[in-house]
Amino acid sequence: MVRYYSDMRHKTNTLMSLYYFYKNIKNSRELIVQLFTRDFTSSVRKSFLGVGWVLLSPLLGVFSWLIMNEIGALNPGQNDIPYPVFLLMSTLIWNAFVQSFETTSTTLQSGAGFILQVNYPHEIMIVKQYLHFFANYLISFIITTAVLVVFNYDMSWAIILLPILILPLTMLGVGLGVIISLVSVVIPDIKRITSYFIKTLMFITPVIYVPKTNNKFLEMLIELNPLNHIITGIRELCLNGNINLSNQFTISCIFCLLVLVIGLRVFYLGEHKVIEKML
Amino acid sequence: MNETDYSIIIDGLSKKFTRSLKKSLIYGASDVAKSLVKIKATNSSLRDSEFWALQDINIKIKKGETVGIIGSNGSGKSTLLRVISGILPPDKGEIQINGSVGSLIAVGAGFHPHMTGRQNIYLNGSILGMTKKEIDEKFDDICNFADIDGFLDAPVSTYSSGMRVRLGFAIAINKKPEVLLVDEVLSVGDLSFRNKSLRKMSELHQSANTIIFISHNLDQIRNLCSRTIILERGRVVFDGDTHTAIAKYQENSRAKRVSDLKKEANNQDNEEAGKELEIIEYKTNCDKDFKIDVTAPLILECTIKVNSPINELSCSMGVLSEEDYKTCFWVVSNDKNKFSISNLKKGKTYKITVEIKRHNLSPGAYIPNISIRNSETYETYERILAESSFQISDKNLTLLERGILRVHENWSVKEV
């Protein structure tokens, strides 16, 4: 027997709601696979280059940073790693956060065709979007690693673990993404704001350079930035094989997990309130 | 009656929507924010530019019942189905459902145009909550029902709209849910498919599945449903047996249609003013409740004002269905040789009357239609006369048989 009543989701606590998510996702595995295949194949088919884009986009991104470096616009700071390698690795790790955020921030919108026609657990779309992100990510991971191998860069074997190491970054990305997906149904402008925010965030994160500043405020921001510690940690491990589990790294990971839980909770409480605005 | 004997129990259900988009976005944002800090959203009262799409609905539906829901556009029918199926949360009240729910609110939801019919069957099936195994088992049934042989491995984008609907309906109905919610989907597709779908639904009905059926087609409601609910502005105004419901609904909608059509007629009147002929009045022999007994003769009466002399006039009077204003049951015309209307003088007013002894109309709502033509100039004045709509009623309620016409028959039986 099913019961629906007003504010029913209020009465479920966070832990219970996570359990429901788990249960629904487990029961809907087939649907997730179906939807993922549908979206992934259509996203590939829709573009002229198809799979080519997945390969090309990380390389193109690196290319522009390289040019900026050559003309002296960037000051990457002291670094014993060749700059192109540093860039490739950094953008790869950074993209785990950005892309997981961007894909999940369209969670509700990606089901617009049937969200108001059929009742099904909407959390499965978070998983579907995540899979979508992860599939793309794996491809660019393989490309980047291949490039590093071709150029004979001597990196650590730990790079194989990268798809797992990025987990905290994607937790942060998904946590923020699902909140934005929800909010953007009622406040569509939020998408633009976040894209500026992400750009800014990149500059206080050691993605394209090792941040060194004399500005106390910026220094504090960089220190507080959880992405800073995670990205540095992962990069060190992958390129040099140094395991440097600082306290900041651990705290940052816990922070990411927290954001994920909050994000899922917000999604649970809010999604059924906003979907009627999609009518 | 025990609670478990019911498929659906709706108790004090209310649902509100916002008229203005901007306000709806603001309210949405504030509701989400409130739910985060565990403040209950303001559900029970209306804020500025909000309205009740459903208000205080109380319905109990027994297992195996087929219930029709009728009501004018915007009366809340689709919203009610969405709330029952759990797509939209109620703002007040509670809904209890026993058994799996399948909704045919929009068939083929989630179809992907670039994927083949076969892939879409699996995709759509799993959206509706079927497992791969279930779909495998029902695959042939679905294909047979959808009747898309030869297109199964073609992308859905190459399908005609009818084929898509057929496929979508085939998937949903083969899920065989215990509670089936159907929203107006049978109005699409061709006749043979509609009939097939209706047959399938009555099959489901016989296997004790509960069906809620929304349709504007009163005939489908009459055929399928034993009980019918009338919704009006989000409220249940009637809940009972289908025949009474339909009669009541037709009566209710009469007033509204009359006022709509009157406006149109007034516009026409303005256009006609100053022409050679004006239709002033059109009457039937109905009583003050607009009713005419099924056994009584029907008298149609038309008053015209002649503005310039007319030698020969041809007049047709007919009866249209009040459901669509199109279906014409019969038309009677004066023939020059049978009954001539001629030598009409300028400035005079004439009343033309025709009596139909056996109108053959079965109980229901009708609307008279008149067409007057100058036989020489062929100038024509046609009018659907809403204010003169009438109802054929049956005081004894003996004529609950189906059909749009009433025939006069003689029965006999003898041993041979």
Interface residues (C-beta under 8 A of the other chain):
Chain A: M1 V2 R3 Y4 Y5 S6 D7 M8 R9 H10 S28 E30 L31 Q34 L35 R38 T41 S42 R45 G113 F114 I115 L116 Q117 V118 N119 Y120 L182 V183 V185 V186 I187 R265 V266 L269 G270 H272 K273 V274 I275 E276 K277
Chain B: F17 S24 L25 I26 G28 A29 D31 V32 S35 L36 K38 K40 A41 N43 R82 V83 S85 G86 I87 L88 P89 P90 D91 K92 G93 E94 I95 Q96 I97 N98 V101 S103 I105 A106 A109 G110 H112 H114 M115 Q119 Y122 L123 S126 I127 L128 G129 T131 K132
